Amino acid sequence: MNGHVGMSAPRSGGTDRVTGRYQYTGDIKLPGVLHAKLVTLDCARARIRSVDTSAARQVPGVVLVMTAADLPQPVPRFGPQYADRPVLAVAETKYHGEPVAAVAAETEDAAAEAARLVRVDYEELPAVCTVAAALATGAPLVQDPILRAGDPLAGTNLLHEHRYGWGDVEAARSDLIVAGCYTFPIVTHFAIERHGCIAAADGDGMTIWSTIQHPYWLQRTIADLLHLPLAKVRVLAPDPGGGFGGKQHAKYEPLIAFMALRAGRPVRLILTLEQTFQAVRRNSAEVTVRTGFRSDGTITFREIDANYLLGAYADISDRVVGKGSYLSCGPYRVPAARIVARSVLSHTPPSTAFRGFGAPQALWAAESNLDEAARQLGIDPLELRLRNLASFGEHFVPGDKPADGQWEQTVRKAADLVGWGTPLPAGHGRGIAVGIKPGPTTGLSYSTVRLLSDGSIVMTAGTSDMGQGARTVFTQIAAEELGVPIDRITLVMGDTAVVSYDQQTSASRSTVLMGNAILQACREVQSKVRALAAILYQVSESEIEVERGVVRLPGRDVPIVAVLKPGLGSLGGELIGNGESRKAAQPGHPLGGSAEFYEFNCTAVQAEVDQETGEIVLARYVTVSDVGTAINPLQVRGQDEGAAIQGIGHTLMEHYVLDETGRICNLGAIDYRIPTSMDLPLELRSDVIANADGPGPYGSKGMSEGALLAVAPAVAAAVADATGAVIHDLPLTPERVWRALQQRPQPASHPRLLTEEMHR
């Protein structure tokens, strides 16, 4: 073994990022590029009567002002699940920030001035911006039923209803039934790099530079809209400066592509931070949970009813709802379950994928409900979880992938690290929660590895590295397999004209799916090395083994590079390996396929609550993830700690504030708070369980999302333990905590069990 796997190799590209040398999409300068600005209305929903661009066209330097009338008719629509989003607003705006026109000019200042001079005559219309308003009888429809032909829900604001379940909920008998409704706010991704793109007509094709996470999906979208073959659309995607799901799918790339065609010149759009708030967000949710228990804490049934607020267009959010709610009963033995999750349209910015992909919303409710049961049953919350937690190999969802980890180890380690059960200072409390999320349910990744004659490597991968460290892990795998130092490996990514296809970068799939493709490519190279060695040393191939950079010959071992140069001879050349990792769809499965792996995490928190102000201080924070194998331990730690801090954001402070018309009142960094160094836990510990039981290289699993899943319920449980105040609504702002402290009930003297008449 070469020691590259399990080593905290330095982050590929890290120095360029911290020194400012790295070239993001916004740093790319093309000759003759035009600068685009969007024209929007300061309200959520409005009927567009007319758009007057005459004054804007007179601004010096303006080359193009585009409205819906300038696009092909009917205006093209796009979307990863439903083609419902128009390139520009048609007849009516559906959310605050939806563009009704766009300007392209020689300078940004000219474009901005011209955008201000576009006159839109509009009538503001009533907007539905909450679940209750959207589902009310007679509510205005967000989408025209014509767009949903054949859909029985077309006359409503329900896009889709997902139903899962097993067992007989009605027949379940319980000693205690605990029910509650929990709300999760609208939050935004807040990646450091703003969204942006550049489009340029390229002969009879189109080239797009974008901050996109899924370059091949964007390639398909643009090809469809422009009626081009895939081979005529090239997408260049420099490593994004953060994504978190917000950059998965096309937002304004189609508009900029049409503008570039119309202008005959490259066009560039870089969103402001405020515009990014309007472009991407996480689904908010209202989740009701009913769980039955026996007196010993054993779960007897669980019912979950969830409404996720999507926004004006589907984007990928209906998939978020379906997948995020699928495991909402948690990693527990639940004999009977009924899950209903609805995708609700609203006049709010379209939601999209966000780290955790719908699971944090459901688990906030489910884990908080479990804590309420622990209080009423008089059972320690840790013990209640352990009594119900699925064991390795157990089918906790009947007929689906069984538990793929020793999850009890994860929970016990988190409890030990937080000091569970030891005395606490006054005003402090502890909470613990678990999170689970299905990994990718389908997947397809290709990679090519070229071992050059001097022993260096060029390899390709279509994955996007947006901070998860994929580049580093991929080079570690190749270095391990072929015995080449990491600094002699070049990895090419982010160009659909150069690298092989990768379905997408999401669901923490990269280490497993692309990692397996790279592993396979390296092993094809190894087989060619074996053939060279057989000729060079006059030994039968059957007597030679090649593994992890070493050629094992009868009686001696030599490194691969020692075989390469004499084996290739004076002509030089290279050995090429191709790898493919495929997870096919499973017809009939509710998600289209079982999870390749589960992300499992346990979060434990010790919190101090100021009873005078409601302020929460996280005195100790512990996150432990089941990772299979930590290929790069430092990156694993960074991912877990980063996810934890991001989760602290939606737990303690982050949320959109909408006025009665649906206008976002806290756009930007001044009025929308994210965690800073002042909000971090006083002590932050991260650890892993690594049993090499995953499907990826060397037994690895994906893990970049798990540590965000259980943050909110763990913190809320600690607050309840410290104060007795039980809060069902996020975020846990000081004001919300203070109000809950004023209204908290006196503790009951005995656990409340339901009477026999109330048994199910």
GIJO-V998552 format. One record per backbone hydrogen bond with DSSP energy under -0.5 kcal/mol. NH is the residue of the N-H (numbers start at 1). CO is the residue of the C=O. If there is no record, write none. Layout:
BEGIN
nh:co
NH:CO
NH:CO
END
This chain:
BEGIN
nh:co
6:631
7:4
7:631
9:7
14:11
17:13
18:14
19:15
20:16
20:17
21:16
22:16
24:22
27:24
28:24
28:25
30:28
33:30
34:266
35:105
36:268
37:103
39:101
40:38
43:41
44:661
46:93
47:123
48:46
48:91
49:47
49:121
50:121
52:119
53:51
57:53
58:54
58:55
59:56
62:59
63:104
64:104
66:102
68:100
70:67
71:68
78:85
81:315
84:78
84:82
85:78
86:84
87:76
89:99
91:89
92:90
93:46
97:41
97:95
98:95
100:39
101:39
102:66
103:37
104:64
105:35
106:61
111:107
112:108
113:109
114:110
115:111
116:112
117:113
118:114
118:115
119:52
120:118
121:50
121:119
122:120
123:47
124:122
125:45
129:127
134:130
135:131
136:132
136:133
139:136
147:144
148:145
149:146
151:148
152:150
154:151
156:153
159:157
159:343
160:343
162:341
164:339
166:337
169:167
172:168
172:169
175:293
176:293
178:291
180:289
182:287
183:728
184:285
193:241
197:269
198:209
199:267
200:207
202:205
205:202
206:232
207:200
208:234
209:198
210:236
211:196
213:247
214:247
214:248
215:213
218:214
219:215
220:216
221:217
222:218
223:219
224:220
225:221
226:222
227:223
228:223
232:229
233:230
234:206
234:232
236:208
236:234
237:235
237:494
238:236
242:240
246:243
248:245
256:252
257:253
258:254
259:255
260:256
261:257
262:258
263:259
264:260
265:260
267:199
268:34
269:197
271:195
276:272
277:273
278:274
279:275
280:276
282:187
284:309
285:184
286:307
287:182
288:305
289:180
290:303
291:178
292:301
293:176
294:298
297:294
300:292
301:292
302:336
303:290
304:338
305:288
306:340
307:286
308:342
309:284
310:308
310:344
311:344
312:348
317:314
319:316
320:316
321:317
322:318
323:319
324:320
325:321
326:322
327:323
328:325
330:327
332:330
333:388
334:332
335:333
337:166
338:302
339:164
340:304
341:162
342:306
343:160
344:308
344:342
345:157
345:343
346:311
347:128
348:346
351:310
352:281
355:244
357:354
359:356
362:358
363:359
364:360
365:361
366:362
367:363
368:364
369:365
370:366
371:367
372:368
373:369
374:370
375:371
376:372
377:373
378:374
379:374
384:380
385:381
386:382
387:383
388:384
388:385
389:385
390:331
393:403
394:391
396:394
398:396
400:397
403:394
407:405
409:406
410:406
411:407
412:408
413:409
414:410
415:411
416:412
417:413
418:414
419:415
419:416
420:415
422:419
428:425
429:607
431:605
433:603
435:601
437:599
439:597
440:507
443:583
445:581
446:501
447:579
448:460
449:577
450:458
451:449
451:575
452:450
452:456
453:573
455:452
457:488
458:450
459:490
460:448
461:492
462:446
466:464
473:469
474:470
475:471
476:472
477:473
478:474
479:475
480:476
481:477
482:478
483:479
484:479
488:485
489:486
490:457
491:489
492:459
492:490
496:235
498:495
499:495
503:444
506:504
509:506
513:509
514:509
515:510
516:512
517:513
518:514
519:515
520:516
521:517
522:518
523:519
524:520
525:521
526:522
527:523
528:524
529:525
530:526
531:527
532:528
533:529
534:530
535:531
536:532
537:533
538:534
539:534
543:540
544:541
545:552
547:550
549:481
550:547
551:558
552:545
552:550
553:551
553:556
556:553
558:551
560:549
562:559
563:559
563:560
564:560
565:561
567:563
568:564
569:565
572:569
575:451
577:449
579:447
581:445
583:443
584:582
586:592
587:585
589:586
592:589
596:440
599:437
600:598
600:626
601:435
602:624
603:433
604:622
605:431
606:620
607:429
608:617
609:427
610:615
611:609
614:610
617:608
619:606
619:617
620:606
621:683
622:604
623:685
624:602
625:687
626:600
627:625
627:689
628:689
629:627
631:629
636:632
637:633
638:634
639:635
640:636
641:637
642:638
643:639
644:640
645:641
646:642
647:643
648:644
649:645
650:646
651:647
652:648
653:649
654:649
656:186
658:656
659:663
662:659
665:657
665:663
666:657
672:668
673:671
679:676
680:677
682:618
685:621
687:623
689:625
690:688
691:689
692:628
694:699
696:700
697:511
699:696
700:697
701:627
707:703
708:705
709:705
709:706
710:706
711:708
714:710
715:711
716:712
717:713
718:714
719:715
720:716
721:717
722:718
723:719
724:720
725:719
726:724
727:725
730:183
732:651
733:731
737:733
738:734
739:735
740:736
741:737
742:738
743:739
744:740
753:751
754:175
758:755
759:756
END
